[in-house]
Amino acid sequence: NIPNVIVDLEVLIMKKRIISAIIALAIIIPLIAVGGTAFNIGVYIIAIIALKEFLDTKSTKKQLPIFIQLIAYIFITVIIMANSKDISNVFTLDYRILSALFMAFLIPTVFYHERSKYSINDAFFLIGALLFLGISMSLLILVRSVDLNLLIFLLLIPMVTDIFAYITGMLIGKHKLLEEISPKKTVEGMIGGTLMGVFVGAMFHHTVIDPTFPKLEILAICMFLSLLGQYGDLVFSAIKRYFGKKDFSSLIPGHGGILDRLDSIIFVLLGFMFFITIL
């Protein structure tokens, strides 16, 4: 019976996702709670894996030279290390690092004469990927060093949004959001996820972080971050579509890779920068 087989397969996939999520949380929660060097090392390892997933995804269309990949790993280390000891909530990036970043990836385009090996497009892909990952992972470290509750707040919004977008879409989803990019996402799911993300985020901020913060402002901020996280998910889906991949990797059974799990969180962290002086 084909319908029964499909149901059994979906149940098996769900069980795999739940088990993987429990194992991941068992590792991540203690690191977040402890903070400090342990947390910084954990974030650095995540950044290295995320960069590898970006490079592996790029390799589906073009394998970059090993030397260039090695430089990329060095720079992600430098960018994160430059901010790992900061105790303020201000992200900084030394102009010398930026200058070295551009020179390190643009100058080799002159020496690799064949565009099939390394080109200007590859250089800007790497520069963008390193700044994108480096800044977002550094922000993760900085927010944790400033306030644990603020980090929980920023993680809660995309996590709750994602869970309830999935549940709402599964139960009542009928209208596709952007089918050409992500066929399973629905408008109903987006609305349901946003409402719950805003509710949980605002309640946590009001009860744990600052009960005096203007209610309308925190609701607006939570809505912005919830929607931004969902569109960040779509951006990563578009990248996978472009490179013809379903997941960035198979590191987390049932979930995909690190980037598949961090997509919305990364955009929420970047969006947080707009409110860094008031939250």
C-alpha positions in Angstrom: 0.0 0.0 0.0 1.8 3.1 -1.3 0.1 5.7 1.0 1.1 3.6 4.1 4.6 3.4 2.9 4.8 7.2 2.4 3.4 7.7 6.0 5.9 5.2 7.4 8.7 7.0 5.6 7.6 10.4 6.9 7.4 9.0 10.5 10.9 7.6 10.1 12.3 10.9 8.8 10.6 12.7 11.7 12.1 10.3 14.3 15.5 10.9 12.7 15.1 14.6 12.8 14.0 14.5 16.5 16.9 12.3 17.6 19.4 14.5 15.7 17.9 17.6 17.3 18.2 16.1 20.8 21.8 15.2 20.3 22.6 18.6 18.8 20.9 20.4 21.7 22.7 18.2 24.2 26.0 19.6 22.8 25.0 23.2 22.1 23.0 24.0 25.3 25.9 23.3 27.7 28.3 25.4 25.5 25.9 28.3 25.5 25.4 28.0 29.3 29.1 27.9 30.0 30.1 30.6 27.5 33.7 31.8 27.5 36.5 29.9 25.7 34.4 26.7 25.4 31.6 28.6 23.6 34.1 30.5 21.4 35.8 27.3 20.3 32.4 25.7 19.6 31.4 28.7 17.4 34.8 28.6 15.6 34.3 24.9 14.8 30.8 25.6 13.5 32.3 28.4 11.3 34.9 26.1 9.9 32.3 23.5 9.1 30.0 26.1 7.5 32.9 27.4 5.4 33.6 23.8 4.2 29.9 23.5 3.3 30.1 26.7 1.2 33.3 25.4 -0.5 31.8 22.0 -1.1 28.7 23.6 -2.6 30.8 25.7 -4.8 32.6 22.6 -6.0 29.4 21.2 -7.6 30.1 23.8 -10.3 33.8 24.3 -9.9 36.5 22.9 -7.7 38.6 25.7 -6.3 42.4 25.3 -6.0 43.5 23.8 -2.6 45.8 26.8 -2.0 42.9 29.2 -2.3 40.7 27.1 0.0 43.5 27.1 2.6 43.7 30.9 2.5 39.9 30.9 3.1 40.2 28.8 6.3 43.0 31.1 7.5 40.9 34.2 7.1 37.8 32.8 8.8 40.1 32.0 11.7 41.5 35.6 11.7 38.2 37.3 11.5 36.6 35.3 14.4 39.8 35.5 16.5 39.9 39.3 16.1 36.5 39.6 17.9 36.6 36.6 20.3 38.1 38.6 23.2 35.9 41.7 22.9 33.6 42.3 25.8 31.6 45.1 24.2 28.5 44.7 21.9 30.2 46.4 19.0 31.6 44.4 16.1 34.9 45.6 14.7 37.0 44.5 11.8 40.5 45.8 11.4 41.1 47.5 8.0 44.3 45.6 7.7 42.3 42.3 7.7 39.9 43.7 5.1 42.8 44.9 2.9 44.6 41.5 3.2 41.3 39.7 2.5 40.8 41.5 -0.8 44.4 41.2 -1.9 44.7 37.5 -0.9 41.8 36.5 -3.2 42.0 39.1 -6.0 45.8 38.9 -6.7 45.8 35.2 -7.5 43.3 35.8 -10.3 46.3 37.2 -12.2 48.4 34.1 -11.8 45.7 31.5 -12.5 45.5 32.2 -16.2 42.7 29.8 -16.9 39.2 31.0 -15.7 38.3 27.3 -15.3 40.7 27.1 -12.4 40.2 30.4 -10.6 38.5 33.6 -11.7 37.4 37.0 -10.4 33.9 35.6 -9.8 35.4 32.9 -7.6 37.4 35.6 -5.7 34.3 37.7 -4.9 32.3 34.6 -4.0 35.0 33.7 -1.4 35.3 37.3 -0.1 31.5 37.5 0.3 31.3 34.1 2.0 34.1 34.9 4.5 32.6 38.3 5.4 29.1 36.8 5.7 30.2 33.9 7.9 32.9 35.8 9.8 30.7 38.7 10.8 27.7 36.5 11.8 29.8 34.0 13.8 31.7 36.9 15.5 28.3 38.4 16.4 27.3 35.1 18.0 30.4 35.2 20.2 30.0 38.9 21.0 26.3 38.7 22.0 27.1 35.7 24.3 29.9 37.7 25.9 27.6 40.6 26.6 24.4 38.9 27.8 23.3 35.2 27.8 19.6 36.2 27.9 20.0 38.4 24.9 21.5 35.5 23.0 18.6 33.2 24.0 16.2 35.9 22.9 17.9 36.1 19.4 17.9 32.3 19.1 14.3 31.8 20.3 12.8 34.0 17.6 14.0 32.0 14.5 13.7 28.6 16.3 10.1 29.2 17.4 9.2 30.8 14.0 10.7 27.8 12.2 8.9 25.2 14.3 5.4 26.8 14.1 5.8 27.7 10.4 6.4 24.0 9.8 3.4 23.0 12.0 1.0 25.6 10.6 2.0 24.9 7.0 1.6 21.2 7.5 -1.9 21.6 9.1 -3.5 24.4 7.0 -0.9 25.5 4.4 -2.5 25.9 1.0 -0.9 28.9 -0.7 2.8 28.5 -1.7 5.1 31.3 -0.6 7.9 31.0 -3.2 7.5 27.6 -4.8 10.4 28.0 -7.3 12.8 28.4 -4.4 11.2 26.4 -1.5 8.2 24.3 -2.7 7.1 23.3 0.9 6.9 26.8 2.4 3.4 28.4 2.5 2.0 31.8 3.2 -0.1 30.3 6.1 3.1 28.8 7.5 4.9 32.1 7.4 2.0 33.9 9.1 1.7 31.2 11.8 5.5 31.1 12.4 5.7 34.9 12.6 2.9 35.2 15.1 4.4 32.6 17.5 7.9 33.9 17.0 6.8 37.4 17.8 4.8 36.3 20.8 7.5 34.1 22.4 10.3 36.6 21.6 8.4 39.5 23.0 7.3 37.6 26.1 10.8 36.4 26.8 12.2 40.0 26.4 9.5 41.5 28.6 9.8 38.9 31.4 13.5 38.1 31.4 15.5 41.0 29.8 13.7 44.3 30.3 10.0 44.7 31.5 10.2 48.5 31.0 11.1 48.3 27.3 8.2 49.8 25.2 5.9 47.0 24.2 5.1 48.2 20.7 8.8 48.6 19.9 9.7 45.1 21.1 6.8 43.6 19.1 7.9 45.5 16.0 11.5 44.4 16.5 10.5 40.7 17.0 8.3 40.8 13.9 11.2 42.3 11.8 13.6 39.6 13.1 11.1 36.8 12.6 10.4 37.8 9.0 14.1 38.4 8.3 14.9 34.9 9.6 12.4 33.4 7.2 13.7 35.3 4.3 17.2 34.3 5.3 16.0 30.7 5.0 14.8 31.5 1.5 18.1 33.1 0.6 19.9 29.9 1.5 17.4 27.8 -0.3 18.0 29.9 -3.4 21.8 29.3 -3.1 21.1 25.5 -2.9 18.8 25.7 -5.9 21.5 27.6 -7.9 24.1 24.9 -7.2 21.6 22.0 -7.6 21.8 20.8 -4.0 19.0 19.7 -1.6 21.1 20.2 1.5 24.5 21.8 2.2 25.7 18.5 3.6 24.4 15.5 5.5 26.2 16.2 8.7 23.0 16.3 10.8 20.8 13.3 9.8 17.3 14.6 8.9 18.3 18.2 9.0 21.1 18.6 6.4 24.2 20.6 7.2 25.3 23.3 9.6 24.2 26.0 7.1 20.8 24.4 6.8 20.2 24.9 10.5 21.9 28.3 10.8 20.3 30.0 7.8 17.6 32.0 9.7 19.7 32.4 12.8 22.5 34.1 10.8 20.1 36.6 9.3 18.5 37.3 12.7 22.0 38.0 14.1 22.8 40.4 11.2 19.4 42.1 11.6 20.1 42.5 15.3 22.8 45.0 14.4 20.1 47.6 13.5 18.9 47.5 17.1 22.2 46.8 18.9 22.2 50.2 20.7 18.7 49.8 22.1 18.2 46.1 23.0 
